[in-house]
Structures are given as structure tokens and as C-alpha cells.
Amino acid sequence: ACYVAKSKENIRNLLLILLIIPFWTSFLLRVYAWKVILQGSGIINTILIKFGFIDQPLSMLHNHYAVILGVVYTYLPFMILPLYGYLVKFDLNLIDASSDLGAKPFKTFFKVIIPLSVPGMVAGSMLVFIPVVGNFYSELLGGSDKLSFGKIIWDEFVVHRDWLFESDLTLS
């Protein structure tokens, strides 16, 4: 978000378009695309075997890493866009003042930029947290033996038909 906000206007517009393009595709279709990419005969394993980095396919699907990758890919734009909204209005003179006072770029980032972008972080966290807690598609990437809050709600509603317990989970 910081890089997008500080880039030139034509590059900024291109980066924002690249960030929004995945929303033009169905959410479920994007998850299935990751499943195809990460499977044993997927693109990554095919390339690694072709160039001789590995002899047999890696198991990249049905684990926590696949779920984390899918969640980050899916919800990263929801975090970047609110942060971008705050950082694009950020006064760049504060960065210059920080360097004039002897702060290195790393320290400027943590002492100036991050504290001033907390409202964007809070907004992005709210936009990401609510859908992530409710998702049940992690079964597609993580396997059916991995539990998530959304999967528990789905099981209680559809499999066990315990609608009272499910409504308690949903409201909590």
C-alpha cells in the first residue's frame, strides 16, 4: 500500500488496476485456480520437475500453508485498499522532516508512517477479519480434516442440522 501510494500517478493507476483485476473473477473460481496450481501435477510442481529442482512432486495442497496462501491472496486487496486510502493523503513532508532529523528510512517507516496509518490498518483489519472467520472454502485448499470456524458453522447447519447451536456460533 505504501509503495502504491508513493508511486507516480500513471504507475499508481496501473498497480491499482492489477490489484482490483482478481475481483472480476468469481471467488470460488479463484480458490479452485489455486487448487489447480498447487496440486501434484500443477504448474509449480511441473516447472520444478522440468528444471530439475525436484524429482517428485511436492505436497503443497491440503495443509495449513495452502490455506494461508489462499486467504492472503484472496483478502490482501481488502487490506491494501483502505491503507492506500490513508497513505495517498499522507504528507510527504513528514518523511523529509524525519530524514532531516537524522532518522533512517527503516526508522521513519516504523516511527512516522505506521503510527499515522493506524486508521487504515483498523479499517482493513475489519474488512478482512469478518469474511475470513466465516469462510468455509479452506476445506478446498486445506483438506477436510482441518477445522475452521466457518467449517464448524457449515457442519452444524448442514450436516448435523443443529440450527440453534449454529446460530449461537454465528452470533458469537
C-alpha positions, 0 to 999 in steps of 0.5 A: 500500500505504501509503495502504491501510494508513493508511486507516480500517478500513471504507475499508481493507476496501473498497480491499482488496476492489477490489484482490483483485476482478481475481483472480476473473477468469481471467488470460488473460481479463484480458490479452485485456480489455486487448487489447480496450481498447487496440486501434484501435477500443477504448474509449480510442481511441473516447472520444478520437475522440468528444471530439475529442482525436484524429482517428485512432486511436492505436497503443497495442497491440503495443509495449513500453508495452502490455506494461508496462501489462499486467504492472503491472496484472496483478502490482501486487496481488502487490506491494501485498499483502505491503507492506500486510502490513508497513505495517498493523503499522507504528507510527504513532508513528514518523511523529509522532516524525519530524514532531516532529523537524522532518522533512517528510512527503516526508522521513519517507516516504523516511527512516522508512517505506521503510527499515522496509518493506524486508521487504515490498518483498523479499517482493513483489519475489519474488512478482512477479519469478518469474511475470513472467520466465516469462510468455509472454502479452506476445506478446498485448499486445506483438506477436510480434516482441518477445522475452521470456524466457518467449517464448524458453522457449515457442519452444524447447519448442514450436516448435523442440522443443529440450527440453534447451536449454529446460530449461537456460533454465528452470533458469537 
